[in-house]
Amino acid sequence: MDAEYRIRQHFQDSIQAKTQALETLTMPIAQAAERMTQALLDEHKILCCGNGGSAGDAQHFSSELLNRFEMERPGLPAISLTTDSSTITSIANDYSFNEIFSKQVRALGQTGDILLAISTSGRSENVIHAIKAAHDRNMPVIVLSGRDGGSIANMLSEQDIELRVPATSTARIQEVHILIIHCLCDLIDQQLLKQES
């Protein structure tokens, strides 16, 4: 095995995935950031969820908003639904793992809040249930997905935005998701700064 070759291949594949995503996702990312900014200005919050690496991405996003991204500003209301182990395990134990996010959305979400739902495959059942709960709460949904969008792509409403990475490798999709999250955080900061000036 040639380690140097494999490393270079990973870098090249990641660059290619990001270049392809740039072509298709620039405007939808801008729209998603504008939607999030307006929700925050209207004193709403953003709830985030995902599984595995996507759970880490949900936590990453909420931490960038609650603390700060690259500029000083007051904390912004974002909640990752992946972090409370007591809540997650009690819901999974008493009901079903498929409901670990949806029950939280129903309890914490309000009309005008936003759900950031992350699923590389678009097939995560607990994320699907969370989207249904958000729709019941009249919450817009912003989805980070990949591949063909899975069943999530077919359940979105006109008020929702799908940011589907045009790749099939989970690793490449997750790498682009991180970049999308950083774009969203940067644009939210820039738009909020413009509102204040």
N, C-alpha and C positions, 0 to 999 in steps of 0.2 A: 504494500500500500504506500502510495506516494502522498505523504501528509501535506506537503506544500501545494501539490496539484489540487487536492480536495479543498483546502482552504481557499485557494484562488477561485475554484468553481463556486463555492458558497458565496463569496463576495460578488462574483459576476452574476450569479443567479439572482441575488438580492437586488443588485443594481437594475437588472432587467425587469424584475417584478415591480420595482418602484417607478421605473420609466413608463411601463405600461399603465400603471395605476394613475400616473400623472395625467395621461391623455384622457382618461375617462372620469376621473374623480375630482378634478379641480373645482368645477362649479358645484357639484353636490356637497363637497366639504365646506365651501364658502356658505352655501345655504344652511347647512347644519349648524355652523358656527353662529350665523345670524339668528337662527331660531333659538339656540341656547342663550345667546346674549339677551335677546328680548325677554325670554322667560326669566332670566336672572334680574333684569331691570324691572320686571313686573312682580318681583319678590316671590318668585317660584323657585323650586329646587330641581336638581338633576339626580335621579336614582340610576345606579349602574349595576349591571350584572353580567356574569359569564362563568365558564367552568375552566379549571386548569389554568393554562397560560392566559386565557381570557379573563379569568378571575383576577389574576395579577394585573392585567390591563385595566380592569374596572377600578381596582384599588389605586393604580398609578394615576388614572384620570382624576379620581376624587381627591387624591392627595395634592395634585397640582392646583386644583381649584380651592380646596380648603386652606392650604398653606399659601403657596405662590408658585408661579411658573418661572418666568425670567425677569419680572419687574415687581417692585414693591406695590402692594395694594391690599385692601382688606380681604379677608377670607371670603370665599363664595360658597353657597350652600350646595354641596354635593355629597351623596351618601352611597358608598359601595355596599351592596346587599350581600357581599361574599365574606364579610369579615367577622360576623358575630357567630362564633362556633356554637354557643348555647342555643341561639335561635335556630340556626340551620339544622343542628342535630335533633332538636325537639320536634321541629316540623317534619323532618325526614322520618323520625321514629314514630310519631303519632299519626301522621298522614301519609306522605309520600315524598320521595326525593324530588319528584316533578313539581312539587309545590313550594320548594324552599325559597324561591324568589317571588312567586305570585302572591303568597300570603303576606309577604313584606310590602309588596306594591299596594295591595288592598289596604293595609294598615297605615302606611306612611304616605302614599301617593294621593295627590289632590288634583283636581282639574287645573290644567295649566302647567303642572310639573312636566318634566320630560324624563322618559326612560331611555338610557343608553344601553342597548342590548348587544352583547358581543358573542358571536358564534362563528368560528371559522368555517364550519360546514353548513350553517343555516338549518341544522337538524336537531339542536339540543332541546329536548323536551321541556326542561325546566325553564329555559329561555322563552320557548313558545308559550308556555303558560303565563309567564311574566308579561309578555306582549298582550295576551288576551286580557289580563288583569288591567294593564295600562289603558287599553281601549275601553274597558268598562268604566274606568275612572276619567275618561275623556282626556287622556294624556298623550301628546304626540310621542312617537317612538323614533329614535335614530338607531339604525342597525349597522354594526360593523360585521361584515360577513365575507365569504369568499366562494370559490368554486362556482356552482350554478345558483347560489343563494338558498338552496334547499327549500324546505316547505315554508320557511319564514318569508321568503320572497313573495309567496302567493297570498299571504295573510295581511299584508300591509295596506293601510288606508291612504287616502289622498294627503292626509296631514303628516304622514310618516316620510322619512328619508332613509334610503338604503345606500350604504357605502360599501359596495361589493368589490373586493379586490379580485382582479382578473388573473387568478393563479390557482393552481391545484395543490401545491405543497403547503402543508400546515405551517411549516417554519417560515416560508416566504410570506404567507398571508399574515402571520403574527408580526413579522418584521414591518410590514406595511401598516398594520393596525397601530403599532407604536408611533410611526411617523404621522399617521392621521390624527392620533390623540395629541401629539405635539402641535400639529397645525391648528386643531380646534382650540387648544389652550392659548396659543399665540393670538389667534384671531379674536377670541373672547376678550383677552387683555387689551388688544388694540382698539376694539370697538367700545369697550367700557371707558378707556382712556379718552377716546374721541367724545363720548357723551359727557365726560366731566369737564372737558376744556371748552 
